[in-house]
Amino acid sequence: LLQRKSGARSGNHLKRPRGALVTTTVPAGVSPTRSSKRALGKIGKTRNSSQAPLSNVRSGEHSLTRPANLLVQFLLRMYKTKKPIRKANMLKIIDKKYHNRFLRILKRASDSMEVVFGIDVKKDNTAKHSYVLVSKMNLPRNGIVHRGRGFPKTGLLMNLLGVIFMKGNCATEEDIWDFLGKMNIYAGKRHFLFGEPKKLITQDLVQLKYLEYRQVPGSDPACYELLWGPRAHAETSKMRVLEFLARINRLDPSAFHFWYEEALKDEEERAQASGCPISVPSSIGLDVTEDS
């Protein structure tokens, strides 16, 4: 995934999409995968040290990491219930000394919910100080895919769709594992959130028709590539995937240059097919803020 960082150098080139007529460049100050890797790492640390005393957490901004990750765990439990979440209930799991920083903590937790799990935290317009959780796609069993315990896989799927889109709508399996490796996700190695990733990507998501997995024509030895499946085309769009990347980086989708133009063209074609007017994405905003 992509993230803005201060003092970063410009001119980091991504592979030019197939058929592109111009050189495409990553927006200045952006590097791949770091937002997802950082969020995954923080959630993993909280999961593996859930009993660590708060006094061991560093002061300042770092002191908010633990309450934010505890809030993520609470939100994931509540997501399965599909019920609105009240601010008062969230405050119960946050130490009282952090209550005056609740909105900052909620913002951090919301970012992790979106980046890692593909779930948006939105204000509930029907009740004051209440929130709802909305998945970006309709994976079965609330995104868990399989029966039993587990975590939503929608965030990983959005990442994969983004890689495929930015590789010219068709990414080699090598491209996929190179990307996932930067987030410490490896084929054959069980991940604490996503299970066995190779089976999830090349079998489960393929059977659900979110991804297409096929042999590269004429390859010997056989190589494989991934494309968007029909359900991915039906449930999301190139513009929504681009907005996903842009929101995480606090960028406007148009900062992605070539891909933004392609996404706009895709939106126009969808609008013509459905008879609905095209909607151009607005500037990136925050769903979870509210008046104090």
C-alpha positions as protocol buffer text, in pm:
chain_id: "A"
residue {
  index: 1
  type: LEU
  ca { x: 0 y: 0 z: 0 }
}
residue {
  index: 2
  type: LEU
  ca { x: 106 y: 363 z: -31 }
}
residue {
  index: 3
  type: GLN
  ca { x: 183 y: 626 z: 229 }
}
residue {
  index: 4
  type: ARG
  ca { x: 297 y: 990 z: 246 }
}
residue {
  index: 5
  type: LYS
  ca { x: 609 y: 1048 z: 455 }
}
residue {
  index: 6
  type: SER
  ca { x: 781 y: 1374 z: 543 }
}
residue {
  index: 7
  type: GLY
  ca { x: 1100 y: 1470 z: 366 }
}
residue {
  index: 8
  type: ALA
  ca { x: 1059 y: 1192 z: 112 }
}
residue {
  index: 9
  type: ARG
  ca { x: 1222 y: 1208 z: -226 }
}
residue {
  index: 10
  type: SER
  ca { x: 1019 y: 1240 z: -544 }
}
residue {
  index: 11
  type: GLY
  ca { x: 1053 y: 1044 z: -864 }
}
residue {
  index: 12
  type: ASN
  ca { x: 994 y: 690 z: -741 }
}
residue {
  index: 13
  type: HIS
  ca { x: 882 y: 505 z: -1052 }
}
residue {
  index: 14
  type: LEU
  ca { x: 631 y: 224 z: -1062 }
}
residue {
  index: 15
  type: LYS
  ca { x: 625 y: -23 z: -1348 }
}
residue {
  index: 16
  type: ARG
  ca { x: 442 y: 136 z: -1639 }
}
residue {
  index: 17
  type: PRO
  ca { x: 99 y: -22 z: -1690 }
}
residue {
  index: 18
  type: ARG
  ca { x: 58 y: -228 z: -2005 }
}
residue {
  index: 19
  type: GLY
  ca { x: -51 y: -13 z: -2292 }
}
residue {
  index: 20
  type: ALA
  ca { x: 40 y: 316 z: -2120 }
}
residue {
  index: 21
  type: LEU
  ca { x: 157 y: 585 z: -2359 }
}
residue {
  index: 22
  type: VAL
  ca { x: 323 y: 803 z: -2098 }
}
residue {
  index: 23
  type: THR
  ca { x: 572 y: 746 z: -1818 }
}
residue {
  index: 24
  type: THR
  ca { x: 383 y: 705 z: -1490 }
}
residue {
  index: 25
  type: THR
  ca { x: 528 y: 826 z: -1163 }
}
residue {
  index: 26
  type: VAL
  ca { x: 434 y: 769 z: -801 }
}
residue {
  index: 27
  type: PRO
  ca { x: 331 y: 1096 z: -632 }
}
residue {
  index: 28
  type: ALA
  ca { x: 616 y: 1264 z: -445 }
}
residue {
  index: 29
  type: GLY
  ca { x: 658 y: 1140 z: -90 }
}
residue {
  index: 30
  type: VAL
  ca { x: 490 y: 803 z: -146 }
}
residue {
  index: 31
  type: SER
  ca { x: 633 y: 457 z: -90 }
}
residue {
  index: 32
  type: PRO
  ca { x: 455 y: 121 z: -129 }
}
residue {
  index: 33
  type: THR
  ca { x: 313 y: -99 z: 146 }
}
residue {
  index: 34
  type: ARG
  ca { x: 427 y: 92 z: 455 }
}
residue {
  index: 35
  type: SER
  ca { x: 84 y: 199 z: 579 }
}
residue {
  index: 36
  type: SER
  ca { x: -43 y: -158 z: 573 }
}
residue {
  index: 37
  type: LYS
  ca { x: 278 y: -299 z: 718 }
}
residue {
  index: 38
  type: ARG
  ca { x: 276 y: -52 z: 1007 }
}
residue {
  index: 39
  type: ALA
  ca { x: -92 y: -114 z: 1086 }
}
residue {
  index: 40
  type: LEU
  ca { x: -49 y: -492 z: 1069 }
}
residue {
  index: 41
  type: GLY
  ca { x: 252 y: -472 z: 1299 }
}
residue {
  index: 42
  type: LYS
  ca { x: 76 y: -264 z: 1561 }
}
residue {
  index: 43
  type: ILE
  ca { x: -229 y: -492 z: 1568 }
}
residue {
  index: 44
  type: GLY
  ca { x: -2 y: -797 z: 1594 }
}
residue {
  index: 45
  type: LYS
  ca { x: 189 y: -649 z: 1887 }
}
residue {
  index: 46
  type: THR
  ca { x: -133 y: -568 z: 2072 }
}
residue {
  index: 47
  type: ARG
  ca { x: -267 y: -916 z: 2003 }
}
residue {
  index: 48
  type: ASN
  ca { x: 48 y: -1083 z: 2134 }
}
residue {
  index: 49
  type: SER
  ca { x: 81 y: -861 z: 2443 }
}
residue {
  index: 50
  type: SER
  ca { x: -278 y: -783 z: 2534 }
}
residue {
  index: 51
  type: GLN
  ca { x: -198 y: -797 z: 2905 }
}
residue {
  index: 52
  type: ALA
  ca { x: 95 y: -552 z: 2895 }
}
residue {
  index: 53
  type: PRO
  ca { x: 48 y: -270 z: 3150 }
}
residue {
  index: 54
  type: LEU
  ca { x: -28 y: 75 z: 3012 }
}
residue {
  index: 55
  type: SER
  ca { x: 262 y: 214 z: 3213 }
}
residue {
  index: 56
  type: ASN
  ca { x: 500 y: 39 z: 2976 }
}
residue {
  index: 57
  type: VAL
  ca { x: 370 y: 235 z: 2676 }
}
residue {
  index: 58
  type: ARG
  ca { x: 574 y: 538 z: 2575 }
}
residue {
  index: 59
  type: SER
  ca { x: 435 y: 884 z: 2636 }
}
residue {
  index: 60
  type: GLY
  ca { x: 311 y: 1138 z: 2379 }
}
residue {
  index: 61
  type: GLU
  ca { x: 160 y: 1017 z: 2051 }
}
residue {
  index: 62
  type: HIS
  ca { x: 296 y: 667 z: 2106 }
}
residue {
  index: 63
  type: SER
  ca { x: 82 y: 639 z: 2420 }
}
residue {
  index: 64
  type: LEU
  ca { x: -226 y: 632 z: 2196 }
}
residue {
  index: 65
  type: THR
  ca { x: -116 y: 320 z: 2010 }
}
residue {
  index: 66
  type: ARG
  ca { x: -235 y: 71 z: 2268 }
}
residue {
  index: 67
  type: PRO
  ca { x: -581 y: 223 z: 2334 }
}
residue {
  index: 68
  type: ALA
  ca { x: -631 y: 257 z: 1957 }
}
residue {
  index: 69
  type: ASN
  ca { x: -549 y: -109 z: 1901 }
}
residue {
  index: 70
  type: LEU
  ca { x: -774 y: -218 z: 2188 }
}
residue {
  index: 71
  type: LEU
  ca { x: -1048 y: -17 z: 2021 }
}
residue {
  index: 72
  type: VAL
  ca { x: -979 y: -202 z: 1693 }
}
residue {
  index: 73
  type: GLN
  ca { x: -1033 y: -533 z: 1871 }
}
residue {
  index: 74
  type: PHE
  ca { x: -1360 y: -405 z: 2016 }
}
residue {
  index: 75
  type: LEU
  ca { x: -1478 y: -277 z: 1676 }
}
residue {
  index: 76
  type: LEU
  ca { x: -1402 y: -613 z: 1515 }
}
residue {
  index: 77
  type: ARG
  ca { x: -1615 y: -791 z: 1774 }
}
residue {
  index: 78
  type: MET
  ca { x: -1898 y: -543 z: 1725 }
}
residue {
  index: 79
  type: TYR
  ca { x: -1873 y: -570 z: 1345 }
}
residue {
  index: 80
  type: LYS
  ca { x: -2004 y: -925 z: 1363 }
}
residue {
  index: 81
  type: THR
  ca { x: -2320 y: -805 z: 1539 }
}
residue {
  index: 82
  type: LYS
  ca { x: -2405 y: -548 z: 1268 }
}
residue {
  index: 83
  type: LYS
  ca { x: -2539 y: -315 z: 1537 }
}
residue {
  index: 84
  type: PRO
  ca { x: -2458 y: 57 z: 1581 }
}
residue {
  index: 85
  type: ILE
  ca { x: -2174 y: 131 z: 1823 }
}
residue {
  index: 86
  type: ARG
  ca { x: -2219 y: 401 z: 2084 }
}
residue {
  index: 87
  type: LYS
  ca { x: -1939 y: 632 z: 2191 }
}
residue {
  index: 88
  type: ALA
  ca { x: -2019 y: 554 z: 2554 }
}
residue {
  index: 89
  type: ASN
  ca { x: -1947 y: 184 z: 2495 }
}
residue {
  index: 90
  type: MET
  ca { x: -1612 y: 262 z: 2332 }
}
residue {
  index: 91
  type: LEU
  ca { x: -1510 y: 484 z: 2622 }
}
residue {
  index: 92
  type: LYS
  ca { x: -1564 y: 193 z: 2860 }
}
residue {
  index: 93
  type: ILE
  ca { x: -1269 y: 5 z: 2713 }
}
residue {
  index: 94
  type: ILE
  ca { x: -1037 y: 307 z: 2704 }
}
residue {
  index: 95
  type: ASP
  ca { x: -854 y: 415 z: 3020 }
}
residue {
  index: 96
  type: LYS
  ca { x: -1012 y: 729 z: 3166 }
}
residue {
  index: 97
  type: LYS
  ca { x: -690 y: 925 z: 3131 }
}
residue {
  index: 98
  type: TYR
  ca { x: -731 y: 903 z: 2752 }
}
residue {
  index: 99
  type: HIS
  ca { x: -1098 y: 1008 z: 2734 }
}
residue {
  index: 100
  type: ASN
  ca { x: -1009 y: 1367 z: 2641 }
}
residue {
  index: 101
  type: ARG
  ca { x: -824 y: 1228 z: 2337 }
}
residue {
  index: 102
  type: PHE
  ca { x: -1103 y: 997 z: 2226 }
}
residue {
  index: 103
  type: LEU
  ca { x: -1144 y: 1140 z: 1875 }
}
residue {
  index: 104
  type: ARG
  ca { x: -772 y: 1103 z: 1803 }
}
residue {
  index: 105
  type: ILE
  ca { x: -781 y: 744 z: 1927 }
}
residue {
  index: 106
  type: LEU
  ca { x: -1093 y: 670 z: 1721 }
}
residue {
  index: 107
  type: LYS
  ca { x: -926 y: 819 z: 1414 }
}
residue {
  index: 108
  type: ARG
  ca { x: -628 y: 587 z: 1457 }
}
residue {
  index: 109
  type: ALA
  ca { x: -851 y: 285 z: 1510 }
}
residue {
  index: 110
  type: SER
  ca { x: -1062 y: 379 z: 1206 }
}
residue {
  index: 111
  type: ASP
  ca { x: -751 y: 405 z: 988 }
}
residue {
  index: 112
  type: SER
  ca { x: -644 y: 55 z: 1092 }
}
residue {
  index: 113
  type: MET
  ca { x: -994 y: -84 z: 1033 }
}
residue {
  index: 114
  type: GLU
  ca { x: -986 y: 55 z: 679 }
}
residue {
  index: 115
  type: VAL
  ca { x: -625 y: -29 z: 588 }
}
residue {
  index: 116
  type: VAL
  ca { x: -613 y: -381 z: 732 }
}
residue {
  index: 117
  type: PHE
  ca { x: -972 y: -503 z: 721 }
}
residue {
  index: 118
  type: GLY
  ca { x: -1141 y: -292 z: 452 }
}
residue {
  index: 119
  type: ILE
  ca { x: -1408 y: -169 z: 696 }
}
residue {
  index: 120
  type: ASP
  ca { x: -1517 y: 195 z: 716 }
}
residue {
  index: 121
  type: VAL
  ca { x: -1616 y: 352 z: 1049 }
}
residue {
  index: 122
  type: LYS
  ca { x: -1895 y: 601 z: 979 }
}
residue {
  index: 123
  type: LYS
  ca { x: -2112 y: 823 z: 1193 }
}
residue {
  index: 124
  type: ASP
  ca { x: -2466 y: 691 z: 1237 }
}
residue {
  index: 125
  type: ASN
  ca { x: -2694 y: 971 z: 1115 }
}
residue {
  index: 126
  type: THR
  ca { x: -2988 y: 824 z: 1303 }
}
residue {
  index: 127
  type: ALA
  ca { x: -2836 y: 851 z: 1651 }
}
residue {
  index: 128
  type: LYS
  ca { x: -2602 y: 1101 z: 1817 }
}
residue {
  index: 129
  type: HIS
  ca { x: -2256 y: 980 z: 1923 }
}
residue {
  index: 130
  type: SER
  ca { x: -2312 y: 651 z: 1746 }
}
residue {
  index: 131
  type: TYR
  ca { x: -2121 y: 478 z: 1465 }
}
residue {
  index: 132
  type: VAL
  ca { x: -2174 y: 201 z: 1210 }
}
residue {
  index: 133
  type: LEU
  ca { x: -1922 y: -29 z: 1044 }
}
residue {
  index: 134
  type: VAL
  ca { x: -1949 y: -75 z: 666 }
}
residue {
  index: 135
  type: SER
  ca { x: -1743 y: -321 z: 462 }
}
residue {
  index: 136
  type: LYS
  ca { x: -1604 y: -206 z: 127 }
}
residue {
  index: 137
  type: MET
  ca { x: -1707 y: -536 z: -34 }
}
residue {
  index: 138
  type: ASN
  ca { x: -1947 y: -822 z: 32 }
}
residue {
  index: 139
  type: LEU
  ca { x: -1722 y: -1116 z: 114 }
}
residue {
  index: 140
  type: PRO
  ca { x: -1917 y: -1399 z: 280 }
}
residue {
  index: 141
  type: ARG
  ca { x: -1947 y: -1437 z: 658 }
}
residue {
  index: 142
  type: ASN
  ca { x: -1874 y: -1070 z: 727 }
}
residue {
  index: 143
  type: GLY
  ca { x: -1550 y: -1091 z: 528 }
}
residue {
  index: 144
  type: ILE
  ca { x: -1410 y: -1387 z: 722 }
}
residue {
  index: 145
  type: VAL
  ca { x: -1474 y: -1613 z: 415 }
}
residue {
  index: 146
  type: HIS
  ca { x: -1471 y: -1943 z: 608 }
}
residue {
  index: 147
  type: ARG
  ca { x: -1687 y: -2070 z: 891 }
}
residue {
  index: 148
  type: GLY
  ca { x: -1562 y: -2029 z: 1247 }
}
residue {
  index: 149
  type: ARG
  ca { x: -1330 y: -1773 z: 1396 }
}
residue {
  index: 150
  type: GLY
  ca { x: -1116 y: -1540 z: 1192 }
}
residue {
  index: 151
  type: PHE
  ca { x: -1071 y: -1184 z: 1070 }
}
residue {
  index: 152
  type: PRO
  ca { x: -1221 y: -997 z: 772 }
}
residue {
  index: 153
  type: LYS
  ca { x: -1016 y: -1037 z: 453 }
}
residue {
  index: 154
  type: THR
  ca { x: -1163 y: -738 z: 267 }
}
residue {
  index: 155
  type: GLY
  ca { x: -864 y: -512 z: 331 }
}
residue {
  index: 156
  type: LEU
  ca { x: -624 y: -767 z: 186 }
}
residue {
  index: 157
  type: LEU
  ca { x: -850 y: -807 z: -118 }
}
residue {
  index: 158
  type: MET
  ca { x: -858 y: -429 z: -173 }
}
residue {
  index: 159
  type: ASN
  ca { x: -478 y: -426 z: -162 }
}
residue {
  index: 160
  type: LEU
  ca { x: -460 y: -706 z: -417 }
}
residue {
  index: 161
  type: LEU
  ca { x: -706 y: -530 z: -649 }
}
residue {
  index: 162
  type: GLY
  ca { x: -493 y: -216 z: -621 }
}
residue {
  index: 163
  type: VAL
  ca { x: -175 y: -402 z: -720 }
}
residue {
  index: 164
  type: ILE
  ca { x: -350 y: -565 z: -1014 }
}
residue {
  index: 165
  type: PHE
  ca { x: -491 y: -230 z: -1130 }
}
residue {
  index: 166
  type: MET
  ca { x: -156 y: -52 z: -1105 }
}
residue {
  index: 167
  type: LYS
  ca { x: 21 y: -334 z: -1290 }
}
residue {
  index: 168
  type: GLY
  ca { x: -192 y: -279 z: -1595 }
}
residue {
  index: 169
  type: ASN
  ca { x: -499 y: -478 z: -1481 }
}
residue {
  index: 170
  type: CYS
  ca { x: -301 y: -801 z: -1474 }
}
residue {
  index: 171
  type: ALA
  ca { x: -33 y: -880 z: -1214 }
}
residue {
  index: 172
  type: THR
  ca { x: 200 y: -1178 z: -1219 }
}
residue {
  index: 173
  type: GLU
  ca { x: 199 y: -1404 z: -916 }
}
residue {
  index: 174
  type: GLU
  ca { x: 558 y: -1286 z: -858 }
}
residue {
  index: 175
  type: ASP
  ca { x: 434 y: -925 z: -841 }
}
residue {
  index: 176
  type: ILE
  ca { x: 173 y: -1023 z: -583 }
}
residue {
  index: 177
  type: TRP
  ca { x: 414 y: -1205 z: -353 }
}
residue {
  index: 178
  type: ASP
  ca { x: 673 y: -931 z: -386 }
}
residue {
  index: 179
  type: PHE
  ca { x: 409 y: -682 z: -268 }
}
residue {
  index: 180
  type: LEU
  ca { x: 281 y: -903 z: 14 }
}
residue {
  index: 181
  type: GLY
  ca { x: 635 y: -987 z: 125 }
}
residue {
  index: 182
  type: LYS
  ca { x: 685 y: -620 z: 214 }
}
residue {
  index: 183
  type: MET
  ca { x: 400 y: -667 z: 463 }
}
residue {
  index: 184
  type: ASN
  ca { x: 553 y: -992 z: 596 }
}
residue {
  index: 185
  type: ILE
  ca { x: 288 y: -1205 z: 428 }
}
residue {
  index: 186
  type: TYR
  ca { x: 437 y: -1513 z: 261 }
}
residue {
  index: 187
  type: ALA
  ca { x: 309 y: -1811 z: 64 }
}
residue {
  index: 188
  type: GLY
  ca { x: 300 y: -2125 z: 279 }
}
residue {
  index: 189
  type: LYS
  ca { x: 342 y: -1931 z: 606 }
}
residue {
  index: 190
  type: ARG
  ca { x: 28 y: -1894 z: 812 }
}
residue {
  index: 191
  type: HIS
  ca { x: -54 y: -1532 z: 893 }
}
residue {
  index: 192
  type: PHE
  ca { x: -220 y: -1442 z: 1224 }
}
residue {
  index: 193
  type: LEU
  ca { x: -490 y: -1238 z: 1045 }
}
residue {
  index: 194
  type: PHE
  ca { x: -525 y: -1392 z: 701 }
}
residue {
  index: 195
  type: GLY
  ca { x: -449 y: -1760 z: 756 }
}
residue {
  index: 196
  type: GLU
  ca { x: -261 y: -1940 z: 477 }
}
residue {
  index: 197
  type: PRO
  ca { x: -237 y: -1660 z: 217 }
}
residue {
  index: 198
  type: LYS
  ca { x: -164 y: -1869 z: -94 }
}
residue {
  index: 199
  type: LYS
  ca { x: -477 y: -2078 z: -45 }
}
residue {
  index: 200
  type: LEU
  ca { x: -681 y: -1766 z: 30 }
}
residue {
  index: 201
  type: ILE
  ca { x: -559 y: -1584 z: -282 }
}
residue {
  index: 202
  type: THR
  ca { x: -530 y: -1859 z: -543 }
}
residue {
  index: 203
  type: GLN
  ca { x: -823 y: -2077 z: -430 }
}
residue {
  index: 204
  type: ASP
  ca { x: -1075 y: -1913 z: -195 }
}
residue {
  index: 205
  type: LEU
  ca { x: -1096 y: -1569 z: -357 }
}
residue {
  index: 206
  type: VAL
  ca { x: -1085 y: -1733 z: -701 }
}
residue {
  index: 207
  type: GLN
  ca { x: -1374 y: -1968 z: -617 }
}
residue {
  index: 208
  type: LEU
  ca { x: -1570 y: -1669 z: -488 }
}
residue {
  index: 209
  type: LYS
  ca { x: -1495 y: -1498 z: -824 }
}
residue {
  index: 210
  type: TYR
  ca { x: -1323 y: -1195 z: -672 }
}
residue {
  index: 211
  type: LEU
  ca { x: -997 y: -1289 z: -845 }
}
residue {
  index: 212
  type: GLU
  ca { x: -905 y: -1474 z: -1163 }
}
residue {
  index: 213
  type: TYR
  ca { x: -593 y: -1692 z: -1146 }
}
residue {
  index: 214
  type: ARG
  ca { x: -459 y: -1823 z: -1475 }
}
residue {
  index: 215
  type: GLN
  ca { x: -143 y: -1949 z: -1639 }
}
residue {
  index: 216
  type: VAL
  ca { x: 49 y: -1694 z: -1844 }
}
residue {
  index: 217
  type: PRO
  ca { x: -4 y: -1799 z: -2207 }
}
residue {
  index: 218
  type: GLY
  ca { x: 301 y: -1974 z: -2351 }
}
residue {
  index: 219
  type: SER
  ca { x: 497 y: -1975 z: -2024 }
}
residue {
  index: 220
  type: ASP
  ca { x: 732 y: -2271 z: -1977 }
}
residue {
  index: 221
  type: PRO
  ca { x: 787 y: -2348 z: -1698 }
}
residue {
  index: 222
  type: ALA
  ca { x: 436 y: -2239 z: -1610 }
}
residue {
  index: 223
  type: CYS
  ca { x: 391 y: -1892 z: -1457 }
}
residue {
  index: 224
  type: TYR
  ca { x: 66 y: -1751 z: -1328 }
}
residue {
  index: 225
  type: GLU
  ca { x: -106 y: -1413 z: -1317 }
}
residue {
  index: 226
  type: LEU
  ca { x: -403 y: -1259 z: -1139 }
}
residue {
  index: 227
  type: LEU
  ca { x: -683 y: -1037 z: -1265 }
}
residue {
  index: 228
  type: TRP
  ca { x: -1000 y: -892 z: -1115 }
}
residue {
  index: 229
  type: GLY
  ca { x: -1280 y: -1146 z: -1109 }
}
residue {
  index: 230
  type: PRO
  ca { x: -1641 y: -1070 z: -1205 }
}
residue {
  index: 231
  type: ARG
  ca { x: -1753 y: -1010 z: -844 }
}
residue {
  index: 232
  type: ALA
  ca { x: -1475 y: -757 z: -794 }
}
residue {
  index: 233
  type: HIS
  ca { x: -1595 y: -569 z: -1103 }
}
residue {
  index: 234
  type: ALA
  ca { x: -1952 y: -586 z: -971 }
}
residue {
  index: 235
  type: GLU
  ca { x: -1884 y: -477 z: -611 }
}
residue {
  index: 236
  type: THR
  ca { x: -1614 y: -214 z: -655 }
}
residue {
  index: 237
  type: SER
  ca { x: -1445 y: -10 z: -926 }
}
residue {
  index: 238
  type: LYS
  ca { x: -1105 y: 123 z: -1021 }
}
residue {
  index: 239
  type: MET
  ca { x: -1200 y: 461 z: -879 }
}
residue {
  index: 240
  type: ARG
  ca { x: -1302 y: 314 z: -545 }
}
residue {
  index: 241
  type: VAL
  ca { x: -975 y: 123 z: -522 }
}
residue {
  index: 242
  type: LEU
  ca { x: -786 y: 441 z: -608 }
}
residue {
  index: 243
  type: GLU
  ca { x: -982 y: 630 z: -343 }
}
residue {
  index: 244
  type: PHE
  ca { x: -883 y: 358 z: -96 }
}
residue {
  index: 245
  type: LEU
  ca { x: -514 y: 420 z: -172 }
}
residue {
  index: 246
  type: ALA
  ca { x: -556 y: 797 z: -173 }
}
residue {
  index: 247
  type: ARG
  ca { x: -745 y: 811 z: 156 }
}
residue {
  index: 248
  type: ILE
  ca { x: -474 y: 614 z: 335 }
}
residue {
  index: 249
  type: ASN
  ca { x: -211 y: 854 z: 202 }
}
residue {
  index: 250
  type: ARG
  ca { x: -409 y: 1174 z: 262 }
}
residue {
  index: 251
  type: LEU
  ca { x: -389 y: 1240 z: -111 }
}
residue {
  index: 252
  type: ASP
  ca { x: -644 y: 1332 z: -372 }
}
residue {
  index: 253
  type: PRO
  ca { x: -709 y: 1043 z: -614 }
}
residue {
  index: 254
  type: SER
  ca { x: -598 y: 1266 z: -902 }
}
residue {
  index: 255
  type: ALA
  ca { x: -244 y: 1256 z: -756 }
}
residue {
  index: 256
  type: PHE
  ca { x: -213 y: 910 z: -908 }
}
residue {
  index: 257
  type: HIS
  ca { x: -201 y: 1062 z: -1256 }
}
residue {
  index: 258
  type: PHE
  ca { x: -230 y: 784 z: -1518 }
}
residue {
  index: 259
  type: TRP
  ca { x: -442 y: 555 z: -1298 }
}
residue {
  index: 260
  type: TYR
  ca { x: -682 y: 838 z: -1218 }
}
residue {
  index: 261
  type: GLU
  ca { x: -743 y: 897 z: -1589 }
}
residue {
  index: 262
  type: GLU
  ca { x: -804 y: 527 z: -1642 }
}
residue {
  index: 263
  type: ALA
  ca { x: -1037 y: 515 z: -1342 }
}
residue {
  index: 264
  type: LEU
  ca { x: -1232 y: 816 z: -1472 }
}
residue {
  index: 265
  type: LYS
  ca { x: -1274 y: 646 z: -1807 }
}
residue {
  index: 266
  type: ASP
  ca { x: -1397 y: 334 z: -1629 }
}
residue {
  index: 267
  type: GLU
  ca { x: -1649 y: 545 z: -1432 }
}
residue {
  index: 268
  type: GLU
  ca { x: -1775 y: 702 z: -1755 }
}
residue {
  index: 269
  type: GLU
  ca { x: -1823 y: 360 z: -1914 }
}
residue {
  index: 270
  type: ARG
  ca { x: -2008 y: 232 z: -1606 }
}
residue {
  index: 271
  type: ALA
  ca { x: -2230 y: 542 z: -1604 }
}
residue {
  index: 272
  type: GLN
  ca { x: -2316 y: 499 z: -1971 }
}
residue {
  index: 273
  type: ALA
  ca { x: -2399 y: 133 z: -1917 }
}
residue {
  index: 274
  type: SER
  ca { x: -2623 y: 206 z: -1618 }
}
residue {
  index: 275
  type: GLY
  ca { x: -2769 y: 536 z: -1737 }
}
residue {
  index: 276
  type: CYS
  ca { x: -2656 y: 709 z: -1416 }
}
residue {
  index: 277
  type: PRO
  ca { x: -2450 y: 1030 z: -1405 }
}
residue {
  index: 278
  type: ILE
  ca { x: -2079 y: 1000 z: -1327 }
}
residue {
  index: 279
  type: SER
  ca { x: -1969 y: 1108 z: -978 }
}
residue {
  index: 280
  type: VAL
  ca { x: -1617 y: 1251 z: -948 }
}
residue {
  index: 281
  type: PRO
  ca { x: -1456 y: 1176 z: -607 }
}
residue {
  index: 282
  type: SER
  ca { x: -1434 y: 1467 z: -366 }
}
residue {
  index: 283
  type: SER
  ca { x: -1135 y: 1559 z: -154 }
}
residue {
  index: 284
  type: ILE
  ca { x: -1042 y: 1311 z: 114 }
}
residue {
  index: 285
  type: GLY
  ca { x: -1235 y: 1368 z: 436 }
}
residue {
  index: 286
  type: LEU
  ca { x: -1276 y: 1201 z: 774 }
}
residue {
  index: 287
  type: ASP
  ca { x: -1594 y: 1012 z: 858 }
}
residue {
  index: 288
  type: VAL
  ca { x: -1539 y: 971 z: 1228 }
}
residue {
  index: 289
  type: THR
  ca { x: -1490 y: 1327 z: 1351 }
}
residue {
  index: 290
  type: GLU
  ca { x: -1769 y: 1502 z: 1538 }
}
residue {
  index: 291
  type: ASP
  ca { x: -1831 y: 1813 z: 1740 }
}
residue {
  index: 292
  type: SER
  ca { x: -1699 y: 1787 z: 2092 }
}
